Amino acid sequence: MSENGTRLVQFGIFEVDLRAGELRRNGSKVKLQEQPFQVLSLLLRHPGEVVTREEIKSKLWPADTFVDFDHSLNAAIRRLRDALGDSAENPRFVETVPRRGYRFLPPINGAGASIAEEKPTRPIWWPILAALVVGLMSVAGGFFIARRPYVHRETGQRRLTANSQDDPILGSVISPDGKYLAFADKKGLFLRQIDSDETHPVALPKGFDAVPAAWYPDGTHLIVSSVEGPKSPPGLWQISIMGGTPRRLIDDGRSASISRDGSQVAFVRGRNPKEELWAMGSKGEEPRQLFAVPPRSELGVPAWSPTGQQLAFMIVSYPPAQWGAETNINVLDLKTGRQEVIISPRTIKPDLSDDAQLGRGLAWTSDNHLIYSVSEPPPNQGDSNLWQVALDSAGRISGRPTRLTTAPDDVFALSVSADGKRIAFIKDAWIPTIYISELGHGADGITAPKRLTPDNWKNIPFGWTPDSKAVIFVSDRDGAFHIYKQQIDQSVSELLVGGKEQANVPRLAPDNSLLYVAWPEPGEPTRPSRLMRVSAVDGRPKIIVERDGIGNFQCARPPSTLCLYHVGTATRLSFFRFEPATGQSEELPELKIDDEAPHTYNWNLSPDGKMLVTAKMGGVSQDPSITFHALEDGSKRTVTVKAYAGLGGLDFSADSKSLWATAFTNDEKCVLLNIDLQGNIRTMLEDHEMLINWAVPSPDGRYLALAKGRGSSNVWMAERF
């Protein structure tokens, strides 16, 4: 490569300016020292080829240079991988070729490309395939197009784990001295020395699966969360990093945080709608409730102030019949009991996008800064990044927010070293995907699910076309959720409903017109929910019902003409019959659900219009149950699903003679069940790797469209300079 050649090299979302000696990611400069940059430049001259360690030594460390070459090169490669977000275990950019050298994997544009074409070292199809793979990975991470941040404070970032999608990180926490990371995956609990990457398993009793929650100040003990049985809630335990017998602190506790002096532990108990913030002594003594959140709300991990006199925590609220959730950061003064919101979406949006929302991460540093996460604007709404703001002694904001990170994926599970300089966090990418299974005669058998949607956007199925040849689903591929259909023998989809607002729950009316619901978002609380119909004449959506509280809806199939929707309040779900062409509605007073948490119920209407099924969703400590409601005579029948901790989706079979239901345990097992009208239960699919949300049968009864999801998660570290 001559100096007169092209000076810019591009690969994926990165750009290298060879003359200026700069590496950029999506236009933003990435800090990279001189030697790692020289190694990158040399690898870019030979894309796809092995560059030996001897070649690198001769180019960058001449014979008269007195240096520990192996140590220097290893350090340069490690820093290069950190800058690229790469790893030796699962390389996307720099591959280690054992006992030989290194190879640059992705295809490049710009300088060096012509040399790679003159000396191909792989089959001609390989660059094409590699380009597709890099493109898919970029879609999965979301090409991050950063807005100019309000204030940007430089931080160094480093990836600490490189687990595959099949073995995601379940939890992690950094030690008080910032030297160690405790983390858990499906293989167990591990302790990693951060600066050397040396990793050791923590010896624990067989069958005791632990997820780290917090370090004690002594740096030798941890609080971990563990589930004793498939239907048990998680409990909190104390363990030594040297292993040994765990010590039980409290049952039904999670999301623990330890005060800096080690005397107090804050944690969360219960499940929606009864989540509570508690505190106890460091050994589990004197547990006491601090407060309970309102219904339709969830608590995040609490964070102690430097003095131990206050707690910060997130409250996630789900307004009835609205799209999305609203998150606020609160501070509780333990002496006075005063509690107030210090950060909300309304306080962050003047400096950020109107679409910005608070994420799941929260930590309070020793220098009195609150670190939290904020989502990015569409189409990167699945990504979030770290911000910080200074607080005063009362726990109120006393400075201007500053951005700490700029990277794809969602951030959560924050922990900080005692000096506040190192922040460990998990970056997670949750991907709902559509799979197809074929059913045997009478649902006696089911084939292994095959993936339908090839991309890594969030794709969620709700229905089928009348001919059973295409799935109707929603996807967030262009920012908001919109409605698509895709033939089961094709890999591309067709847009049915687009626009600026969220379009959800697409289902067919008896006349085969398309219906869907548009819920107001948290930023528009005064706008009612709207039930929409897409005209068969011009394809334009039309409002047929507009009222507060509309939730789920569904229609039977001909010859039945029954269509129902529900309206939710704080204590009741009321059901209404409606005409899909006009929206004319009539309440069915005999059909209602009265409960302290009616929003936790799911329901489904049988295709023949004769049966309604209801069930309470989510994790429970007792046996979950399903109720069948006969609409003709009002009779009911309840089926108990004893082996599981909770239920997911409900969908009647195409012939209305059985029900497809998903269930799960608290030890990571998910199943698809088939339940007939007499209450006989058969397990059809079992999955320990992915979550099965629900299964939608095709009208002809031959196929199931499965809503399945999995996440990839790894630990990263940011250093505050």
C-alpha positions, 0 to 999 in steps of 0.5 A: 500500500503506497502513501499515495493510495486511499488513506481511509479504510472502512469495515462495518461501523469502523473507519481508519484514517491511516495518515491521521492515525485515527480510529473512528466508530460511527464517526466518533473517535475511538481512543487507541494508543500508537502501537495497537494502531500500528498493528491494526494498520499492518493487519489492514494491509493484508485482510484475510491473510495471516500476518505472522508474529515475526512480520509484526516484530520486524515492522514495529519492533526493529532488531535494535529495540530492547523490549519484551516483544511477546508481552508488548505485542500481547498488550497491543492486541488486547488494547486493539480488541478492546477498542473494537469491542472484540474478543479472542474467544469469539473474534469478529475482527482480529483472529488469533492463529495459534503459534503463527500470528493474527488475521483480520477477518471482515472485508474492508473498503478503501486502502488495501482492498486492491491488494486483498483482491490480487492475492486471494487466500480464500474462495471467491465467495468468502468475502461475500459471505463475510460481508453478509455476516458483518452486516447482520451483526451490525443490524443485531447491534443496531448501527449506532448513529449518535446524536451530539450528546449534551455533554460527553465525558471520555471513558475507557471501555473494555469487554470483560467476558465473551460468552456465546448466545447459548450461555449468556451472563446471568449476573455480575458485580465488581469487587470493592478494590476494582480488581475482581469480577464475580460473574455467573453463567449457566456453567456456574459462578466464577471469579476473574482477575480483571487486569490479567483475565485469569478466571477461576470457578467458585466451589459451591455445593452441587445443585446450588446455582448462584448469581452474584448480587453484591460484594461485602466491603471485606472483598472476600464475601458475596451476596448471591441470589439462588433458586432452591426449586423450580417453583420457588422464588429466589432467595439471598445467601452469603458465600465466601469467594473461597467456596464452602457452605452458603449461609442463608440470609432471607427467603424471597429476596432479590436485587440486593445492594450493600451499604459501603460500611457493610452494615445494611443490605437493601433488597426487593421482595415480592412480585408485581403487583406487590413489590416491596423495598426491604432492608436488613442487617448484613447477616440477615437480621432484623428484616424490615419493609421500607415501602411498597410500590403501587400496582402496575409498578416494578422496582429496580436494584437499589443503590446506597448513598456514600453515607448510607443514609439514602437509597436510590432506586428505579420505579417502572410503571405500566400505565393501563392500556398504554404502550411501553412503560415510564421509569423514574429514579427516586431517592428515599431518606431513611431517617425522615422517610421522605421520598421524591423523584429526582430523575424522570423522562421529563427531566432528561428529554430537554437534553435528549431525544423525545424518544429517550427513556430511562433504562435499567442501570443504576449506581451511586458512586463514592464521589456522590454521582448517580450513574444511570442508563438512557435509551437511544433514539430510533431506530436504535431504541433497543440500545442504552448508554451510561450517563452520570449526574452529580448529587448534593448531600440530600440526594438531589441533582446538583450538576448537569448530566454527562454521557459516559458511553456510546455503544450498541446494546442495552445496559443493566446490572451496574456495579462500581468499585469503592473509589468509583473509578471502575464501572462494571455493567452487562450489555444485553441484546434481547431478540424475539424471533418467529419460528415455525413448527408443523403439526401432525394429525390431531396435534399428536406430534410437532416438528422442531421449530425452524426460524422464519424471520432471519434478521435480528430485529424484534419480530413478534407473531399475532396471526395468519393470513386466511390461506395459512401461507403467511404469518402476520406479525409486528417488528421494530425494524424501522423504529416503531412497531409496525405490521408485516406479513411473511410467507412461511417459505420465504425469507423477506416480509411485506409491510402492511401498516407503517407510519409514525405511531406504534401499531400492535396486536394485528388480527383478522376480522371475520371478513378478513379485514385487518384490525390492530390497536394503537395505544398511547405512549407514556408521553401522551397520557391524555390520548385514548386507545384506538382500535383500528381497521385497515380498509380493503379498498385503499389500505388506509387505517381507520379508527373504529373504536376510541376509548380509554383502557382498550387492551387485548382484542380478538375475533372468531372465524366464520361462520361466527361473527363474534369480536371482543375487546376488553377495557381495563381499570385498576380493579376490573377487566370488562369485555365488549362485543364489537362490530369490526366494520363500524366499531359499534360496541356492547358490554357483556356484563356477565363476562368480567374479571375482578382482581387487585391486578387485572392487568396481569391476566391474559385471555383468548377467544376460540375460533368457533366463538364458543369459548373464552379462556383466561389465566393470570400471567407471570411467576407465582408461588402456587400452582397457576391455573387456566379458566375455560368460560363457555359463552353459551351457558356461562359455565366455567372449568378451571385447569391447574398446571401444577408442575410450573411456576407461571404461565405465558401465552394462551392460544386456542387450536384451529379446531377450538378443541384444545389450547396451546399454552406456554409455562415456565419454571424458576430454574430456566425451563420453558415448555409448550403445552397442549391442553384439551377441554377436559383438562388433559395436559401434554408437553409438546416442546421443552426449551432450556435455551430460549423463552417460548412466549406463545404459539399461534396456530394457522387457520388450517391447523397445520402450523404453529407460529412460535414467539421465541426469544433469547438474549446475548449478554456479556460484561463490560467495564468503563473507567472514569478518568 
